[in-house]
Amino acid sequence: MQKNVGKMSINYSPNFNLRKRSFSKVKYLIFHYTGMKSEKGAIKRLTNNNTEVSCHYFIKRNGKIIKIVPDLYIAWHAGISSWKKDKFLNSNSIGIEISNPGHEYGYKDFSPSQIKSVISLSKKLKKKYKIKKKNILGHSDIAPLRKKDPGEKFPWKILYKNKICLWHSLSEQHCKKLRKIKLNDNKKFYKLLFKFGYKSTNKSYEKIKIYKNFQRRFRPQIISSTVDQESYAIIKSLI
């Protein structure tokens, strides 16, 4: 049952670990899109005990925020996941679902109201749990072989300007000069990409999936299978 508490409404999900975690365990903030046809259907799925999925916060299309699972309980949003040496990130993360049909059902721009709520909520959680910028990630960062969300339309650069997450230091002019110029040695790029935090692999088709998700986040203008000079310059900047 949904109820309102101040500016935030509550619609608790039964899908979480019963054992409470300590305050210091919260290390990551993970963004998702719902990837469903309807907002109502997404909320229903996240609060249905038969689905075994949930999140901590849900941001509606109109920007209103619903609390789904209290912060200090482990919600089931990340699944099989990793970042650097950490695995199964449900245990040490807070998950935020943002209403959007996603790539499968007509991916939309996030609404101005949603972006405003993402910024406001992220700032509060970042400050409260002392979450580092480098640990504010997308589902596609921590599960790049399975997921594309929150996708190339998610406003990472705006979040960076609000001192929430990481972004590269290269100018748009410099990036355009390097764009589409093929990198001769891909090994250099992937070595830095895996060092940055993405899942390490030797399989070519997996590398391409990971590379595409890197682009969705840091170079959304073009998503290509070919590693170019711009992508290499961006990862060097981030490292």
C-alpha positions as CSV (number, residue, x, y, z in Angstrom):
1,M,0.0,0.0,0.0
2,Q,1.3,3.4,-1.0
3,K,1.3,6.3,1.5
4,N,2.8,9.8,1.5
5,V,5.4,11.0,3.9
6,G,6.4,14.6,3.3
7,K,7.5,15.1,-0.3
8,M,8.3,11.4,-0.7
9,S,5.8,8.6,-0.9
10,I,6.3,5.1,0.4
11,N,5.4,1.8,-1.4
12,Y,7.4,-0.9,0.3
13,S,8.5,-4.0,-1.5
14,P,8.9,-7.4,0.2
15,N,11.9,-8.1,-1.9
16,F,14.9,-7.4,0.3
17,N,17.2,-9.2,2.7
18,L,15.8,-9.2,6.3
19,R,19.1,-8.7,7.9
20,K,19.9,-5.0,8.2
21,R,23.4,-3.8,7.1
22,S,25.6,-1.2,8.8
23,F,25.7,2.4,7.7
24,S,29.3,2.1,6.6
25,K,28.4,-0.8,4.2
26,V,26.8,1.6,1.7
27,K,29.5,2.2,-0.8
28,Y,27.8,2.6,-4.2
29,L,24.9,4.4,-5.8
30,I,23.5,2.6,-8.9
31,F,21.2,4.1,-11.5
32,H,18.7,2.0,-13.5
33,Y,15.9,2.6,-15.9
34,T,12.8,0.5,-15.5
35,G,12.7,-0.8,-19.1
36,M,9.0,-1.5,-19.1
37,K,6.1,-0.3,-21.2
38,S,4.2,1.3,-18.3
39,E,5.2,3.1,-15.1
40,K,2.4,1.5,-13.2
41,G,3.6,-1.9,-14.4
42,A,7.1,-1.2,-13.3
43,I,6.1,-0.2,-9.8
44,K,3.9,-3.3,-9.5
45,R,6.8,-5.5,-10.5
46,L,9.2,-4.0,-8.0
47,T,6.7,-4.5,-5.2
48,N,5.5,-8.0,-6.1
49,N,6.9,-10.8,-3.9
50,N,6.9,-13.2,-6.9
51,T,9.3,-11.2,-9.0
52,E,12.3,-11.1,-6.6
53,V,13.4,-7.7,-7.8
54,S,13.3,-4.3,-6.1
55,C,15.2,-1.0,-5.5
56,H,15.5,1.6,-2.8
57,Y,14.0,4.5,-4.7
58,F,11.7,4.9,-7.7
59,I,11.6,8.1,-9.7
60,K,8.4,8.6,-11.6
61,R,8.0,10.4,-14.9
62,N,6.7,13.5,-13.1
63,G,9.7,13.5,-10.8
64,K,7.9,12.2,-7.7
65,I,10.0,9.8,-5.6
66,I,8.8,6.6,-4.1
67,K,10.7,4.8,-1.4
68,I,10.6,1.1,-2.1
69,V,13.1,-0.4,0.3
70,P,14.7,1.4,3.3
71,D,18.4,2.3,2.7
72,L,19.9,0.0,5.3
73,Y,18.2,-3.1,3.9
74,I,19.7,-4.9,0.9
75,A,17.4,-4.4,-2.2
76,W,17.5,-6.8,-5.1
77,H,18.5,-4.5,-8.0
78,A,22.0,-5.2,-9.2
79,G,22.0,-9.0,-9.7
80,I,25.2,-10.6,-10.9
81,S,27.5,-7.6,-11.0
82,S,31.0,-6.4,-10.3
83,W,33.1,-3.2,-10.1
84,K,36.9,-3.4,-9.6
85,K,37.3,-6.1,-6.9
86,D,33.7,-5.9,-5.6
87,K,31.2,-8.4,-6.7
88,F,27.4,-8.9,-6.2
89,L,26.9,-5.2,-5.5
90,N,23.4,-5.5,-3.9
91,S,25.2,-5.9,-0.6
92,N,26.9,-2.5,-0.6
93,S,24.8,-0.3,-2.9
94,I,21.7,1.8,-3.1
95,G,19.6,1.3,-6.2
96,I,17.6,4.0,-7.9
97,E,15.1,3.0,-10.6
98,I,14.0,5.8,-13.0
99,S,10.8,5.3,-15.0
100,N,11.7,4.9,-18.7
101,P,10.6,2.3,-21.3
102,G,14.2,1.7,-22.2
103,H,15.8,0.5,-25.4
104,E,13.2,-2.3,-25.9
105,Y,10.1,-0.2,-25.7
106,G,11.0,3.2,-27.2
107,Y,13.7,4.7,-25.1
108,K,12.9,8.3,-24.2
109,D,14.7,11.3,-22.9
110,F,14.5,11.6,-19.1
111,S,12.1,14.3,-18.2
112,P,13.4,17.6,-16.6
113,S,11.5,16.7,-13.4
114,Q,13.2,13.3,-13.3
115,I,16.6,14.9,-13.8
116,K,15.9,17.4,-11.0
117,S,14.9,14.6,-8.6
118,V,17.9,12.4,-9.6
119,I,20.2,15.4,-8.7
120,S,18.5,16.2,-5.5
121,L,18.3,12.6,-4.2
122,S,21.8,11.7,-5.3
123,K,23.3,14.7,-3.5
124,K,21.5,13.7,-0.3
125,L,22.6,10.0,-0.5
126,K,26.1,10.9,-1.5
127,K,26.5,13.2,1.5
128,K,24.7,11.0,4.0
129,Y,26.7,7.8,3.2
130,K,29.9,9.5,2.1
131,I,29.7,7.8,-1.3
132,K,32.7,8.7,-3.6
133,K,32.1,10.1,-7.1
134,K,33.9,7.1,-8.6
135,N,31.3,4.8,-7.0
136,I,28.3,6.4,-8.5
137,L,27.5,4.1,-11.5
138,G,25.0,2.8,-13.9
139,H,23.6,-0.8,-14.1
140,S,25.5,-1.0,-17.4
141,D,28.8,-0.3,-15.7
142,I,28.4,-3.1,-13.1
143,A,26.7,-5.6,-15.4
144,P,27.8,-4.6,-18.9
145,L,27.3,-8.0,-20.5
146,R,23.6,-8.1,-19.5
147,K,22.4,-4.5,-19.2
148,K,22.3,-1.2,-21.1
149,D,20.6,1.0,-18.5
150,P,20.3,3.8,-17.7
151,G,21.6,4.2,-21.3
152,E,23.0,7.0,-23.5
153,K,20.2,9.5,-22.7
154,F,21.0,9.5,-19.0
155,P,22.4,12.9,-18.1
156,W,25.8,11.9,-16.6
157,K,27.4,15.2,-17.7
158,I,24.8,17.2,-15.9
159,L,25.3,15.1,-12.8
160,Y,29.0,15.7,-13.1
161,K,28.4,19.5,-13.2
162,N,26.4,19.1,-10.0
163,K,29.5,17.4,-8.4
164,I,27.8,14.0,-8.2
165,C,29.8,11.6,-10.4
166,L,32.9,11.4,-12.6
167,W,33.3,12.8,-16.1
168,H,36.3,13.2,-18.4
169,S,38.2,16.5,-18.6
170,L,38.4,16.7,-22.5
171,S,36.8,19.6,-24.4
172,E,34.1,18.8,-27.0
173,Q,36.3,20.4,-29.7
174,H,39.2,18.1,-28.8
175,C,36.9,15.0,-28.7
176,K,35.5,15.8,-32.2
177,K,39.0,15.9,-33.7
178,L,39.7,12.4,-32.4
179,R,36.2,10.9,-33.1
180,K,36.1,8.1,-35.7
181,I,39.9,7.9,-35.9
182,K,40.6,4.2,-35.3
183,L,43.0,3.3,-32.5
184,N,45.8,1.0,-33.8
185,D,46.4,-0.8,-30.5
186,N,43.1,-1.8,-28.8
187,K,45.0,-3.6,-26.0
188,K,46.1,-0.3,-24.6
189,F,42.5,0.9,-24.4
190,Y,41.1,-2.3,-22.8
191,K,43.9,-2.4,-20.2
192,L,42.8,1.0,-19.0
193,L,39.1,0.2,-19.3
194,F,39.5,-2.8,-17.0
195,K,41.7,-0.8,-14.6
196,F,39.0,1.8,-14.4
197,G,36.6,-0.8,-13.0
198,Y,34.8,-2.6,-15.8
199,K,34.7,-6.5,-15.8
200,S,37.8,-7.9,-17.3
201,T,37.5,-10.4,-20.1
202,N,39.6,-11.9,-22.9
203,K,36.5,-12.7,-25.1
204,S,36.2,-10.3,-28.1
205,Y,32.4,-10.2,-28.2
206,E,32.3,-9.4,-24.5
207,K,34.9,-6.7,-24.9
208,I,32.6,-5.0,-27.5
209,K,29.6,-5.1,-25.2
210,I,31.6,-3.5,-22.4
211,Y,33.0,-0.9,-24.8
212,K,29.6,0.0,-26.0
213,N,28.4,0.6,-22.5
214,F,31.4,2.7,-21.8
215,Q,30.4,4.8,-24.8
216,R,26.8,5.0,-23.6
217,R,28.1,6.6,-20.4
218,F,31.1,8.7,-21.5
219,R,30.7,9.2,-25.3
220,P,26.9,8.9,-26.0
221,Q,27.1,10.7,-29.4
222,I,28.4,7.6,-31.2
223,I,28.1,4.0,-30.0
224,S,30.4,1.9,-32.2
225,S,32.2,-1.5,-32.1
226,T,35.4,0.2,-33.3
227,V,37.7,1.6,-30.6
228,D,38.7,5.1,-31.7
229,Q,41.2,7.7,-30.5
230,E,38.5,9.7,-28.7
231,S,37.5,6.7,-26.5
232,Y,41.2,6.1,-25.7
233,A,41.7,9.8,-24.8
234,I,38.6,9.7,-22.5
235,I,39.6,6.6,-20.6
236,K,43.2,8.0,-20.2
237,S,41.6,11.2,-18.8
238,L,39.4,9.2,-16.3
239,I,42.3,7.1,-15.1
